[in-house]
Every structure is written in C-alpha cells, then in structure tokens.
Amino acid sequence: MKYALKILLVFTLFISFVGCAQTPKQIDKPVINKIQDVQIFTSKNTNNTLSAKSIEAAFESVGLSVLGNNDMNKPFQARFGRTYYMHYNLAMYINNDLSYKLIKKYPQFGALTPLTMSIYTTDKSINIATLTRNGISRAANIPLNDPDLIAYTALIHKALKKALPNGKFKNIPSQKADINQSYQVNFISDTNKEDDISWDDYIEDFEAEFEAEMEPYGFLFPNFINIQEELFDEHDYHKYDFYHTYSICKFDVIFPVSKLHPEAGAWAPCSFYIYKLKNENKMHMGFLGVQNWITTLDMKDKESIQPLTQAQEMIKKILKELTN
C-alpha cells in the first residue's frame, strides 16, 4: 500500500512538473504574426506630447537619418478638401552604412533605399507603420538571416521604442503575400551612350526625360539619392558608373489608399532604383510592385486597388517608351 502511494505521489508530481513546464510555452505566444510584412507600433497620446517631429528626433538619435517627413494633410486638404486623420505624415529614413552593405551584396535593395514609414494620429493614439524584417527580406529578395538586414531591423525596433516609450505592436492580419514572390517590377535596357558624352551626362539626360514624362501624370519626387556619391564613394567602392534612387509619390494614389490603410506608408513613397555596372553595357531599373501593398495590407476595396494598379501601369509604360 505504501509502495502504491509512493508511485501515485511520483506520478502526480511528474504530471504537475510537466504541466508547469508547458505553461510558459502556452503563455509566451508572440502577439505579432511571425510572417507579417508590415508592423504598426502604437501608443496612447492623450496629451499630444508625441508627434511626427518627436518621432523623427528619436529615429535620428539611433542612427536612422530622416530624409523627409512630409505632412500629407496639407496637400490632401488643398487638393481633395478633406483629410482622414488628425495628422498623417509620410517619412523616409536610412542608415547609410547598412544600406551600403546591403546594396553592395544585393543591388536590388535600392528598391527599399530609403525605407519609409507612415505616422498617423487620432484623438487618442499615435501610430508608426514600418516594414518588418520579413517584409524587407521578401520584397527585396534578401536572405532573412542576413546579418546586416538583422542589424537594420533591430535599429528600427530601437527607434520605435525610443519614439513611443509606452508603445506596443498591434496584432494585425498576417500577410497574404506569396512568401516566394518579391513582386518587384524590373527593367534592363541597353545603353547607347556616345563616346564624347560622360556617364554622368548620360544618366542626367535620361532622368530628366523620365521626370518630364512622369510629372504630367501627377507623380512627385520627394527624395533623390546619388548612391554612388553618398554611399559608395565613402567606402572607396567604384563598381558602378552610376547608381541612383528616387522616392516617387502620387497624391491621387496615397490619399484614397490612406483612408482604409494608413499603414500603407510602410511602402510609400515608392523607391525606384537605376544603376549601371562598369563592366556592362546595360542599365538596370526597378521598384516594388503594388502587389506588395495589396497583399500585405489585405486590400479588397476598389478605391485603393485601382489607383495603385493604374499608377504602376503608367510607370511601366513610360519606362518601356524610354528604353525601347
């Protein structure tokens, strides 16, 4: 009988131990879906002490230079006569050292140089939408475990926590994107430079024509980076004749999209890259396709999807005309 009681006691203790060991696993479930591409960091802001400017300062303080922090409500009000949020900003940010390292390994990372975010407020909260490591990895076709990508996204998390000390990540729907698809739109064009023209003059003429074709359709260029001069030259890296990126925005796109999807600023303004390697006679161009927006933000409304797809087709049409 005593032996049976001992066995029962040991069995009971074993069950208790197993149950206790499993409890942390059940409780410690991540709030954020591991495969989501866009993350929203939010905080109460009842005293209005947090703002786009204070967020910019926080990003700058950790080594993320904010290249533009544009108040979109002003042009929205002027153009459309209304806004959807108390404040709505689209901002561009970059860490030069990590961007250099990533572009050196993966030239297509220019499609996310600079990175972008939206900052939007209601009467009670302030929110920052950025891309996750998974989102950057998939969209730019970069290995998820790349150490420089890990360092970049860690820096973003550090900036978010400094910007909103009491913030937390929202539990938003997981991505619908195919994890094996980047949705990038890429072009390769033969160059036809004459011998007496420099590559600087060649690309300057091409880009002037590109801008001239885009502007009548309402496209704006809120930022331009000469990657060769600002990133590569600093590291004495001269593999390219030129490498440039543009930030491209269109009010008729971002305004209707922002109504239901304010987090769209994680993808906008859209970055467009153009480069030529010294050992090639070809020019490479690309940007992130709008399917990134549609799938990762779970868009179903025509008011958002239609202007996005129309804008993409316009850009593709202009590039085809310029490169044929």
matplotlib code that plots the C-alpha trace (Angstrom):
import matplotlib.pyplot as plt

x = [0.0, 2.8, 4.6, 1.4, 1.1, 4.7, 4.1, 0.9, 2.8, 5.7, 3.2, 1.3, 4.5, 5.6, 2.2, 2.5, 6.0, 5.1, 2.1, 4.2, 6.9, 4.3, 2.6, 5.3, 5.1, 1.3, 1.5, 4.6, 3.0, 4.1, 1.5, 2.7, 2.4, 5.9, 5.4, 3.7, 5.4, 4.1, 4.1, 2.2, 3.7, 1.1, 0.9, -1.7, -1.2, -3.9, -1.6, -0.4, 3.2, 4.2, 4.4, 5.9, 8.7, 9.5, 9.5, 11.9, 14.2, 14.1, 15.0, 17.8, 19.2, 19.7, 21.4, 18.5, 18.6, 15.2, 15.4, 11.9, 9.0, 6.1, 2.8, 0.3, -2.8, -1.8, -1.8, -4.8, -6.9, -5.9, -6.4, -9.3, -10.9, -10.7, -8.4, -8.9, -6.6, -5.6, -2.1, -0.8, 2.9, 5.0, 8.6, 11.8, 14.7, 18.1, 21.2, 24.0, 26.4, 23.9, 22.3, 25.8, 26.5, 23.1, 23.2, 26.8, 25.6, 22.1, 21.8, 18.0, 17.9, 17.8, 14.0, 14.0, 16.5, 15.4, 13.0, 9.6, 7.0, 3.7, 2.9, -0.7, -2.7, -6.3, -7.7, -6.3, -3.3, -0.3, 0.9, 4.1, 3.9, 7.1, 8.2, 9.3, 12.4, 10.3, 8.7, 12.1, 13.6, 10.8, 10.2, 13.9, 14.7, 17.3, 18.0, 16.1, 19.1, 21.5, 23.3, 23.1, 19.4, 19.0, 21.0, 18.9, 15.6, 17.0, 17.8, 14.3, 12.9, 15.2, 14.0, 10.3, 10.7, 12.6, 10.0, 7.0, 8.3, 5.0, 4.2, 3.2, 2.8, -0.7, -1.9, -2.8, -3.8, -1.0, 0.3, -1.4, 1.7, 3.4, 6.5, 8.4, 7.5, 9.1, 6.6, 9.4, 9.0, 12.4, 13.7, 17.0, 17.9, 20.8, 22.7, 23.5, 25.9, 28.1, 31.8, 32.0, 29.3, 30.1, 28.1, 27.1, 25.7, 24.0, 22.1, 21.3, 19.6, 17.8, 16.5, 15.4, 13.3, 11.9, 10.8, 9.4, 7.3, 6.1, 5.2, 2.2, 0.6, 0.9, 4.0, 6.2, 9.8, 10.2, 13.7, 16.7, 19.8, 23.0, 24.0, 27.4, 28.4, 26.7, 27.3, 29.8, 32.4, 32.7, 33.9, 36.0, 33.7, 33.6, 31.9, 29.2, 29.2, 26.1, 23.6, 20.6, 17.4, 14.2, 11.3, 8.1, 4.7, 1.3, -1.4, -4.2, -2.8, -1.9, -4.9, -7.6, -5.4, -4.7, -8.5, -8.7, -4.9, -3.0, -0.2, 0.5, 3.3, 5.4, 5.6, 5.4, 6.8, 7.9, 11.6, 12.9, 16.5, 18.5, 22.1, 24.8, 27.8, 31.1, 31.6, 28.2, 26.5, 23.1, 21.1, 19.1, 15.9, 13.3, 10.7, 8.5, 5.2, 1.9, 1.0, 3.1, 0.7, -2.4, -1.5, 0.3, -2.3, -5.1, -6.7, -10.1, -11.6, -11.6, -10.9, -7.5, -6.6, -7.5, -5.3, -2.3, -2.6, -3.1, -0.1, 2.1, 0.9, 1.8, 5.3, 5.8, 4.5, 6.8, 9.9, 9.1, 8.8, 12.1, 14.1, 12.8]
y = [0.0, 2.4, 1.5, 2.2, 5.6, 6.4, 5.6, 7.7, 10.6, 10.4, 10.2, 13.2, 15.3, 14.3, 15.4, 18.7, 19.3, 18.7, 20.9, 23.7, 23.3, 23.7, 26.7, 29.3, 28.0, 28.5, 32.0, 33.2, 33.2, 36.1, 38.8, 39.6, 37.0, 36.0, 36.3, 39.7, 42.2, 45.4, 46.3, 49.1, 50.4, 52.4, 54.4, 56.5, 60.2, 61.9, 64.8, 65.2, 65.1, 62.7, 63.9, 63.3, 65.7, 63.8, 60.5, 62.0, 63.0, 59.5, 57.9, 60.4, 59.7, 56.0, 56.4, 56.5, 59.7, 61.0, 62.4, 63.7, 63.9, 65.2, 66.4, 64.9, 66.5, 69.9, 68.8, 66.4, 69.3, 71.6, 69.0, 66.9, 69.2, 66.7, 64.5, 61.2, 61.6, 64.4, 64.1, 61.9, 62.0, 60.0, 59.8, 58.4, 57.2, 55.5, 54.2, 54.8, 52.2, 49.3, 50.5, 50.4, 46.9, 45.6, 47.2, 46.0, 42.4, 42.8, 45.7, 45.3, 46.7, 50.0, 49.4, 50.0, 52.8, 54.8, 52.9, 54.6, 54.9, 56.5, 58.4, 58.9, 60.1, 60.0, 61.8, 59.2, 57.4, 57.8, 55.1, 54.3, 51.8, 50.3, 47.1, 44.0, 42.0, 39.5, 42.3, 43.7, 40.2, 39.0, 42.3, 42.9, 39.2, 39.2, 36.2, 36.6, 35.7, 38.2, 39.9, 43.4, 43.0, 41.8, 44.8, 47.2, 45.9, 45.8, 49.5, 50.2, 48.5, 50.5, 53.7, 52.7, 52.0, 55.3, 57.2, 55.7, 54.5, 53.1, 51.7, 48.2, 46.4, 46.0, 42.5, 43.0, 40.4, 38.3, 38.8, 37.3, 37.6, 34.6, 34.1, 33.1, 36.2, 39.7, 41.4, 43.6, 45.3, 45.3, 46.6, 46.0, 48.3, 48.6, 51.8, 53.8, 56.5, 58.3, 58.3, 62.1, 62.0, 61.1, 58.6, 61.5, 63.4, 60.3, 59.5, 63.1, 63.4, 60.1, 61.0, 64.5, 62.8, 60.3, 63.1, 65.1, 62.1, 61.3, 64.8, 65.4, 62.3, 63.8, 61.9, 63.7, 63.1, 63.9, 62.5, 61.6, 59.8, 59.5, 56.2, 56.3, 59.6, 59.4, 55.7, 54.1, 56.8, 57.0, 53.3, 53.7, 51.4, 52.1, 49.1, 51.3, 54.1, 55.4, 54.2, 56.5, 56.0, 58.1, 58.3, 58.6, 59.7, 60.5, 62.2, 60.6, 57.2, 57.7, 59.7, 57.1, 54.3, 56.0, 56.1, 52.4, 51.6, 54.3, 51.8, 52.0, 54.4, 51.4, 51.0, 54.7, 56.8, 54.1, 53.8, 53.5, 52.5, 52.9, 51.7, 50.6, 48.4, 49.4, 46.0, 46.0, 47.9, 47.7, 49.8, 48.2, 49.7, 48.5, 49.3, 47.3, 46.2, 47.4, 43.7, 44.2, 46.8, 44.9, 41.6, 42.6, 45.2, 42.8, 45.3, 44.4, 47.8, 49.1, 52.6, 51.5, 48.9, 50.8, 53.8, 51.6, 49.4, 52.4, 54.2, 51.1, 50.7, 54.3, 53.9, 50.7, 52.4, 55.4, 53.2, 51.0, 54.0, 55.5, 52.2, 50.9]
z = [0.0, 0.9, -2.3, -4.3, -2.6, -3.4, -7.1, -7.1, -5.5, -8.0, -10.9, -9.5, -9.1, -12.7, -14.1, -12.1, -13.3, -17.0, -16.7, -15.1, -17.8, -20.6, -19.1, -20.2, -23.8, -23.8, -22.3, -24.2, -27.6, -29.8, -30.3, -33.8, -36.5, -37.5, -41.2, -41.4, -43.6, -42.1, -38.4, -36.6, -33.4, -31.4, -28.2, -26.4, -27.0, -25.0, -24.1, -27.7, -26.4, -29.2, -32.8, -36.2, -35.2, -31.9, -33.8, -36.3, -33.5, -32.0, -35.3, -35.8, -32.3, -33.0, -36.4, -38.8, -40.8, -41.7, -45.3, -45.4, -43.0, -45.1, -43.6, -46.1, -44.6, -46.1, -49.7, -49.1, -47.7, -50.5, -53.3, -52.0, -49.4, -46.6, -44.5, -42.7, -39.6, -37.2, -38.6, -41.4, -42.4, -44.8, -43.9, -45.5, -43.4, -43.9, -42.3, -44.8, -43.5, -43.5, -46.8, -48.4, -47.1, -48.3, -51.8, -52.3, -51.8, -53.2, -55.8, -55.8, -52.2, -54.0, -54.2, -50.4, -50.2, -48.4, -46.2, -45.5, -42.8, -42.1, -38.9, -38.2, -35.2, -33.9, -30.9, -28.6, -30.2, -32.5, -34.8, -36.8, -39.7, -40.9, -42.7, -40.8, -41.4, -43.2, -45.4, -46.4, -47.0, -49.2, -51.1, -51.8, -52.2, -49.4, -47.2, -43.9, -41.9, -43.5, -40.5, -42.0, -42.5, -38.9, -37.7, -39.8, -38.4, -34.9, -35.4, -36.5, -33.4, -31.2, -32.9, -32.5, -28.8, -28.2, -30.2, -28.3, -24.9, -23.9, -27.3, -28.4, -31.6, -33.0, -33.7, -37.4, -40.0, -41.3, -44.8, -47.8, -50.0, -51.5, -49.4, -52.6, -54.5, -54.3, -56.7, -57.9, -61.3, -63.1, -66.4, -68.2, -71.1, -73.4, -73.2, -76.3, -75.0, -77.5, -76.9, -76.3, -73.5, -69.9, -67.9, -65.6, -68.5, -70.0, -66.8, -66.1, -69.6, -69.1, -65.7, -66.8, -69.6, -67.1, -64.7, -67.6, -68.6, -65.1, -63.8, -66.1, -64.6, -61.1, -59.9, -57.4, -56.4, -52.7, -52.4, -54.6, -53.5, -55.6, -54.1, -55.8, -54.3, -50.9, -50.0, -52.3, -52.6, -48.8, -48.9, -52.0, -53.8, -57.6, -59.2, -60.9, -63.4, -61.6, -59.0, -58.1, -56.3, -56.4, -54.0, -56.0, -54.7, -56.2, -54.2, -56.2, -55.0, -51.4, -50.5, -51.3, -50.0, -46.7, -45.9, -45.0, -45.0, -43.2, -42.7, -46.5, -45.7, -44.9, -48.7, -49.7, -51.2, -53.6, -54.1, -57.7, -58.5, -61.6, -62.0, -64.4, -63.7, -65.1, -66.9, -68.5, -71.3, -69.7, -67.3, -64.5, -63.1, -60.7, -58.0, -55.7, -57.4, -56.0, -55.3, -52.1, -50.9, -52.0, -50.4, -47.3, -46.3, -47.2, -49.6, -51.0, -51.8, -55.4, -54.2, -53.0, -55.6, -58.7, -58.3, -57.3, -60.3, -62.6, -61.3, -61.8, -65.4, -66.0, -64.7, -66.7, -69.9, -69.5, -68.8, -71.8, -74.1, -72.8, -73.1, -76.5]

ax = plt.figure().add_subplot(projection="3d")
ax.plot(x, y, z, "-o")
ax.set_aspect("equal")
plt.show()
